[in-house]
Amino acid sequence: MIAGGTDELNELAYNGFIRLMNCSLEPCRPFDAERKGLNLGEGAGILILEAEKNAEKRGADILGEVAAYSTAADAHHLTAPHPEAKGLEIAFSRALEQAGIQTRDIGVINVHGTGTTANDQAEAHLLARGLKSVPFFGTKGMTGHTLGAAGAMEAVFSLYCLREKKVPPTPGFNTPDPELGIAPAKGGTELSGPWAVSQSLAFGGNNSVLVLKGEG
């Protein structure tokens, strides 16, 4: 199976986000005290999913395993996430249950991290409530929000994070926000386990969580 996404900048999406008044003229700064909003970006991410025995037979370089996934919608608002991350919490707990792991098993979390007040507060609410000991990072300070490509690209980043067994820095993050109560891990932080969670928040209150397991 070929799974992925691609997105390119266009006037409709760009002007739509401008009208939402959540874009920044400066580079995106997820979870930073001085964050001012998101940037749009463009890119693509593609993953090849196949049975392990088939991958081994053809000598593929196996990056990892899709251990579980879950999607839940809280329908809180047309564009804003639920402030207490209700839908994300459901998707997160169901994905961990499907993978057969607990929060203490997670080595790293790749957050949605748009750098907007609503998104960062919602994710922080979930992370601070029971995941403070789990290191997390975000990549939109480097890529911008690539919309239809974001989930696929961030799954790829998560797999390489597992391969390197280290947490990368969060581009744009410098100053912790005391109101959030949590902050991204410092770059180079060693992973404590082979499991990574990549989470995505979308319009309409849709939330998706992907659990990945590294090789070795």
C-alpha positions as CSV (number, residue, x, y, z in Angstrom):
1,M,0.0,0.0,0.0
2,I,1.2,3.5,-0.9
3,A,0.1,5.9,1.8
4,G,0.9,9.6,2.0
5,G,-0.1,13.2,1.2
6,T,0.9,16.2,-0.7
7,D,0.0,19.9,-0.6
8,E,1.0,23.0,-2.4
9,L,0.4,26.6,-1.6
10,N,-2.7,28.2,-3.3
11,E,-4.6,31.4,-2.9
12,L,-7.8,29.8,-1.6
13,A,-6.1,28.1,1.3
14,Y,-3.8,31.0,2.0
15,N,-6.5,33.6,2.1
16,G,-8.7,31.3,4.1
17,F,-6.2,31.0,6.9
18,I,-5.5,34.7,6.7
19,R,-9.2,35.4,7.3
20,L,-9.1,33.1,10.4
21,M,-6.5,35.6,11.8
22,N,-4.2,32.8,13.0
23,C,-1.2,33.3,10.7
24,S,2.1,34.9,11.6
25,L,4.3,37.1,9.5
26,E,7.2,35.6,11.5
27,P,8.4,31.9,11.4
28,C,6.1,29.6,13.4
29,R,7.1,29.1,17.0
30,P,5.2,26.1,18.5
31,F,4.7,26.2,22.3
32,D,6.9,29.3,22.6
33,A,5.8,32.1,24.9
34,E,6.1,34.5,22.0
35,R,4.3,32.5,19.4
36,K,2.1,34.5,17.0
37,G,0.4,31.9,14.8
38,L,1.1,29.4,12.0
39,N,2.7,29.6,8.6
40,L,1.5,27.6,5.7
41,G,4.0,25.4,3.8
42,E,4.1,22.9,1.0
43,G,5.6,19.4,0.7
44,A,4.9,15.7,0.4
45,G,5.4,12.6,2.4
46,I,5.0,9.0,1.2
47,L,5.2,5.7,3.1
48,I,5.1,2.2,1.7
49,L,3.2,-0.2,3.9
50,E,3.6,-3.9,3.5
51,A,3.6,-7.2,5.4
52,E,6.9,-7.7,7.2
53,K,7.6,-11.0,5.5
54,N,7.3,-9.4,2.1
55,A,9.5,-6.5,3.0
56,E,12.2,-8.9,4.3
57,K,11.9,-11.0,1.2
58,R,12.8,-8.2,-1.1
59,G,15.5,-6.9,1.2
60,A,13.7,-3.6,2.1
61,D,15.1,-1.1,4.5
62,I,12.4,-1.4,7.1
63,L,12.0,1.9,9.0
64,G,9.4,0.7,11.5
65,E,6.0,-0.7,12.1
66,V,2.5,0.9,12.2
67,A,1.4,-0.4,15.5
68,A,-2.0,1.3,15.9
69,Y,-4.1,4.3,14.8
70,S,-7.2,6.0,15.9
71,T,-9.4,8.9,14.9
72,A,-12.0,10.7,17.0
73,A,-14.1,13.8,16.4
74,D,-15.4,16.0,19.2
75,A,-17.2,18.4,16.8
76,H,-16.4,21.3,19.2
77,H,-16.0,24.0,16.6
78,L,-15.7,24.4,12.8
79,T,-12.1,25.4,13.0
80,A,-10.9,25.4,16.6
81,P,-9.9,22.3,18.7
82,H,-11.7,21.5,21.9
83,P,-9.9,23.5,24.6
84,E,-9.6,20.4,26.8
85,A,-8.6,18.2,23.8
86,K,-11.6,15.8,24.3
87,G,-11.4,14.3,20.9
88,L,-7.7,14.0,20.9
89,E,-7.7,12.3,24.3
90,I,-10.2,9.7,23.0
91,A,-8.1,9.0,19.9
92,F,-4.9,8.9,22.0
93,S,-6.2,6.4,24.5
94,R,-7.8,4.2,21.8
95,A,-4.5,4.1,19.8
96,L,-2.5,3.1,22.9
97,E,-5.0,0.4,23.8
98,Q,-4.9,-1.0,20.2
99,A,-1.1,-1.0,20.3
100,G,-1.1,-2.7,23.7
101,I,1.1,-0.1,25.4
102,Q,0.8,2.4,28.2
103,T,1.9,6.0,28.4
104,R,5.1,5.0,30.2
105,D,6.1,3.0,27.1
106,I,6.1,6.0,24.7
107,G,9.6,7.2,23.7
108,V,8.5,10.4,22.0
109,I,5.4,12.3,20.8
110,N,5.4,14.3,17.5
111,V,2.8,17.0,18.3
112,H,0.6,18.9,15.8
113,G,2.2,22.1,17.1
114,T,0.9,24.8,14.8
115,G,2.0,27.7,17.0
116,T,-1.5,29.0,17.4
117,T,-2.9,29.8,20.8
118,A,-5.9,27.4,20.5
119,N,-3.9,24.5,19.2
120,D,-1.0,24.7,21.5
121,Q,-3.3,25.1,24.5
122,A,-5.4,22.1,23.6
123,E,-2.4,19.8,23.1
124,A,-0.7,21.2,26.2
125,H,-3.9,20.3,28.2
126,L,-3.6,16.7,27.2
127,L,0.2,16.4,27.6
128,A,0.3,18.1,31.0
129,R,-2.5,15.9,32.3
130,G,-0.6,12.6,32.2
131,L,2.3,12.8,29.7
132,K,4.7,15.3,31.3
133,S,7.4,12.7,31.5
134,V,7.2,11.9,27.8
135,P,9.4,14.0,25.5
136,F,7.8,15.7,22.6
137,F,8.7,17.8,19.6
138,G,7.1,19.6,16.6
139,T,8.3,20.3,13.1
140,K,6.0,23.0,11.7
141,G,8.5,25.7,12.7
142,M,10.7,24.2,9.9
143,T,8.1,23.0,7.4
144,G,5.1,25.3,8.0
145,H,1.7,23.7,8.2
146,T,1.5,21.6,5.0
147,L,-2.2,20.8,5.5
148,G,-2.9,17.6,3.4
149,A,0.7,16.5,3.6
150,A,1.3,17.2,7.3
151,G,0.3,13.8,8.8
152,A,2.4,11.9,6.3
153,M,5.4,14.1,6.6
154,E,5.3,14.0,10.4
155,A,4.9,10.2,10.3
156,V,8.2,10.1,8.3
157,F,9.9,12.4,10.8
158,S,8.7,10.2,13.7
159,L,10.1,7.1,12.1
160,Y,13.5,8.7,11.6
161,C,13.4,9.9,15.2
162,L,13.0,6.3,16.3
163,R,15.8,5.3,14.0
164,E,18.2,7.8,15.4
165,K,16.9,7.1,19.0
166,K,17.0,10.8,19.7
167,V,14.4,13.7,19.9
168,P,15.1,16.5,17.4
169,P,14.8,20.1,18.5
170,T,11.6,22.0,17.8
171,P,12.4,24.8,15.3
172,G,11.2,28.2,16.5
173,F,10.9,27.2,20.2
174,N,13.0,29.2,22.6
175,T,11.0,30.4,25.6
176,P,8.7,28.1,27.6
177,D,5.2,29.5,28.1
178,P,4.2,29.2,31.8
179,E,0.5,29.1,30.9
180,L,1.0,25.8,29.0
181,G,2.9,24.0,31.8
182,I,5.0,22.0,29.4
183,A,7.7,22.5,26.8
184,P,9.3,20.6,24.0
185,A,12.3,18.4,24.8
186,K,15.8,19.7,24.1
187,G,17.3,18.5,20.8
188,G,19.4,15.4,21.2
189,T,17.3,14.0,24.1
190,E,17.7,10.2,24.2
191,L,14.6,8.1,23.6
192,S,13.6,5.8,26.5
193,G,11.7,3.3,24.3
194,P,10.9,2.2,20.7
195,W,7.4,3.7,20.5
196,A,6.5,7.0,18.9
197,V,3.1,8.8,18.7
198,S,2.3,11.2,15.9
199,Q,-0.8,13.3,16.4
200,S,-2.8,15.5,14.1
201,L,-5.6,17.9,14.8
202,A,-7.9,19.1,12.0
203,F,-10.9,21.3,11.3
204,G,-14.3,20.1,12.5
205,G,-12.8,18.7,15.7
206,N,-11.2,15.7,13.9
207,N,-8.2,14.2,15.7
208,S,-5.9,11.4,14.6
209,V,-3.2,9.5,16.5
210,L,-0.7,7.2,14.9
211,V,1.5,4.8,17.0
212,L,4.7,3.7,15.4
213,K,7.3,1.2,16.6
214,G,11.0,1.5,15.6
215,E,13.1,-1.4,14.3
216,G,15.5,-3.0,16.8
